[in-house]
Amino acid sequence: MSTKYKFRDDTKLYFISFSVIEWIDVFIRNEYKDILIKSFEHCTKEKGLEVYAYCIMTSHVHMIIGTNKNKLEHIIRDLKAHTSTAIRKAIEENPTESRREWMLQMMYTAGKNNPKNYDFQFWKQDNHPIELMTNEMLFQKLNYIHENPVKAGFVREPHEWIYSSAGNYAEMDSIFKVFLI
């Protein structure tokens, strides 16, 4: 087991990324992104998660995070477990989800093939946390996060992607308030 990417010091900030299995574009629908936002809010209020930057892309999430209470690895574990269950339920119950059967089949197959799961897997196992040791690293990752939807061709300017903290840094209204760096 690799020890390169771990949360080692909960007093530091980390860049993390996590993605849906097989890079499935689940987050093309706002209702699924909203589940993540509500989970961010819950973890901020109840578990001590400090979100400094985030971007929800179609198949993955990037964040800069810290904590003032619980261990980061536990917060992210709980966030991923909760969102996995909630998004699975939302997919199952969404009558307009044209890819429902295909997505669920992929997720059930991944879960059955992974001994760490019982029968279902939404997220890939890793979070790939990188401790942000210098201001240069911090601002490089902040820019990377906010430029992600621009480079993907979804928007022209970072603040136009509403499921990102770029609006916070542009001093605009945002759907989720972050701690500014």
Secondary structure per residue as TSV (DSSP state, phi and psi in degrees):
chain	resnum	aa	ss	phi	psi
A	1	M	-	360.0	131.0
A	2	S	-	-71.2	142.7
A	3	T	-	-112.3	6.2
A	4	K	S	-66.2	-42.8
A	5	Y	S	-111.1	92.3
A	6	K	-	-141.9	153.8
A	7	F	-	-78.1	109.9
A	8	R	-	-102.6	-33.5
A	9	D	-	-137.4	107.0
A	10	D	T	-72.1	0.9
A	11	T	T	-90.6	-3.9
A	12	K	S	-102.6	165.1
A	13	L	-	-93.5	148.4
A	14	Y	E	-131.9	145.3
A	15	F	E	-94.8	128.5
A	16	I	E	-132.0	154.7
A	17	S	E	-136.7	139.0
A	18	F	E	-141.6	147.9
A	19	S	E	-133.0	157.9
A	20	V	B	-72.1	145.8
A	21	I	G	-55.1	144.1
A	22	E	G	57.0	16.8
A	23	W	G	55.0	37.9
A	24	I	-	-66.6	131.7
A	25	D	-	-78.7	68.8
A	26	V	G	-71.8	-36.8
A	27	F	G	-86.5	32.5
A	28	I	G	-81.8	-15.1
A	29	R	S	-103.6	130.7
A	30	N	H	-61.9	-33.8
A	31	E	H	-62.0	-29.8
A	32	Y	H	-78.3	-37.8
A	33	K	H	-64.3	-36.9
A	34	D	H	-63.3	-31.4
A	35	I	H	-62.6	-41.6
A	36	L	H	-63.3	-45.2
A	37	I	H	-59.3	-44.4
A	38	K	H	-63.0	-35.7
A	39	S	H	-69.4	-39.4
A	40	F	H	-57.7	-45.9
A	41	E	H	-60.9	-46.2
A	42	H	H	-61.4	-47.4
A	43	C	I	-65.9	-30.5
A	44	T	I	-68.7	-47.0
A	45	K	I	-75.2	-39.3
A	46	E	I	-102.7	-24.7
A	47	K	I	-117.2	-5.9
A	48	G	-	88.3	13.1
A	49	L	E	-66.0	132.9
A	50	E	E	-113.8	115.8
A	51	V	E	-102.2	121.2
A	52	Y	E	-102.0	-23.5
A	53	A	E	-163.5	150.6
A	54	Y	E	-158.7	159.1
A	55	C	E	-153.7	124.0
A	56	I	E	-98.5	111.5
A	57	M	-	-93.6	-174.2
A	58	T	S	-70.7	-27.4
A	59	S	S	-130.2	1.0
A	60	H	E	-157.8	169.8
A	61	V	E	-132.2	138.7
A	62	H	E	-118.6	142.9
A	63	M	E	-148.1	154.2
A	64	I	E	-114.8	122.0
A	65	I	E	-135.7	160.9
A	66	G	E	-147.4	-174.0
A	67	T	E	-146.0	151.8
A	68	N	S	-123.0	13.3
A	69	K	S	-149.1	-87.4
A	70	N	S	-81.5	164.6
A	71	K	-	-67.3	137.6
A	72	L	H	-56.7	-42.3
A	73	E	H	-61.8	-33.6
A	74	H	H	-74.8	-39.7
A	75	I	H	-61.7	-48.5
A	76	I	H	-67.5	-38.2
A	77	R	H	-57.7	-47.8
A	78	D	H	-67.1	-41.1
A	79	L	H	-60.4	-46.7
A	80	K	H	-67.5	-39.4
A	81	A	H	-64.2	-46.8
A	82	H	H	-63.4	-48.1
A	83	T	H	-67.3	-32.9
A	84	S	H	-59.3	-48.5
A	85	T	H	-66.8	-46.0
A	86	A	H	-66.6	-40.7
A	87	I	H	-71.8	-38.1
A	88	R	H	-57.7	-47.0
A	89	K	H	-61.6	-42.9
A	90	A	H	-63.4	-39.5
A	91	I	H	-65.1	-46.6
A	92	E	H	-60.7	-34.8
A	93	E	H	-96.0	-0.2
A	94	N	-	-87.0	107.4
A	95	P	T	-69.6	-16.6
A	96	T	T	-97.9	4.4
A	97	E	-	-79.9	99.6
A	98	S	T	-69.4	-21.7
A	99	R	T	-103.3	13.6
A	100	R	H	-52.5	-55.7
A	101	E	H	-60.6	-44.4
A	102	W	H	-63.4	-48.5
A	103	M	H	-62.5	-47.0
A	104	L	H	-62.7	-39.8
A	105	Q	H	-61.1	-43.2
A	106	M	H	-61.2	-41.4
A	107	M	H	-73.7	-37.7
A	108	Y	H	-68.5	-39.7
A	109	T	H	-63.5	-44.6
A	110	A	H	-61.6	-40.5
A	111	G	H	-65.3	-41.4
A	112	K	H	-69.6	-28.8
A	113	N	T	-88.1	-2.8
A	114	N	-	-113.4	114.3
A	115	P	T	-64.2	-12.8
A	116	K	T	-83.2	-6.1
A	117	N	S	-118.4	164.3
A	118	Y	S	-88.1	-57.7
A	119	D	S	-149.3	-2.7
A	120	F	-	-147.9	141.9
A	121	Q	-	-141.2	124.1
A	122	F	-	-99.2	-55.6
A	123	W	B	-91.5	149.2
A	124	K	-	-64.2	154.7
A	125	Q	S	-63.6	-36.9
A	126	D	-	-90.1	163.1
A	127	N	-	-118.9	-17.1
A	128	H	-	51.2	54.8
A	129	P	-	-70.2	133.8
A	130	I	E	-122.7	118.5
A	131	E	E	-67.3	131.4
A	132	L	-	-91.6	93.5
A	133	M	-	-82.8	-22.3
A	134	T	S	-132.5	160.4
A	135	N	H	-62.4	-34.0
A	136	E	H	-61.5	-45.1
A	137	M	H	-63.8	-43.4
A	138	L	H	-58.6	-49.9
A	139	F	H	-74.6	-28.0
A	140	Q	H	-64.5	-45.0
A	141	K	H	-69.7	-37.6
A	142	L	H	-59.5	-47.4
A	143	N	H	-64.6	-41.0
A	144	Y	H	-58.3	-47.1
A	145	I	H	-59.2	-49.3
A	146	H	H	-73.4	-26.6
A	147	E	H	-84.2	-11.6
A	148	N	H	-53.7	-49.6
A	149	P	H	-69.7	-25.3
A	150	V	H	-69.5	-48.6
A	151	K	H	-64.0	-29.1
A	152	A	T	-77.5	-9.5
A	153	G	T	84.0	14.5
A	154	F	S	-80.3	-32.6
A	155	V	-	-143.1	165.8
A	156	R	S	-90.6	-33.4
A	157	E	S	-124.8	142.3
A	158	P	G	-53.4	-40.6
A	159	H	G	-68.4	-12.1
A	160	E	G	-75.0	-19.8
A	161	W	-	-84.2	106.0
A	162	I	S	-71.9	-19.9
A	163	Y	S	-93.9	50.9
A	164	S	B	-152.5	157.8
A	165	S	T	-83.7	0.6
A	166	A	H	-57.1	-35.2
A	167	G	H	-61.9	-38.1
A	168	N	H	-59.3	-43.4
A	169	Y	H	-75.6	-19.1
A	170	A	T	-92.3	9.5
A	171	E	T	57.1	44.1
A	172	M	-	-116.4	167.0
A	173	D	-	-62.6	146.5
A	174	S	-	-141.5	152.7
A	175	I	S	-77.0	-17.5
A	176	F	S	-144.5	122.2
A	177	K	-	-82.3	131.0
A	178	V	-	-110.6	165.9
A	179	F	-	-78.7	125.1
A	180	L	-	-80.9	143.6
A	181	I	-	-85.2	360.0
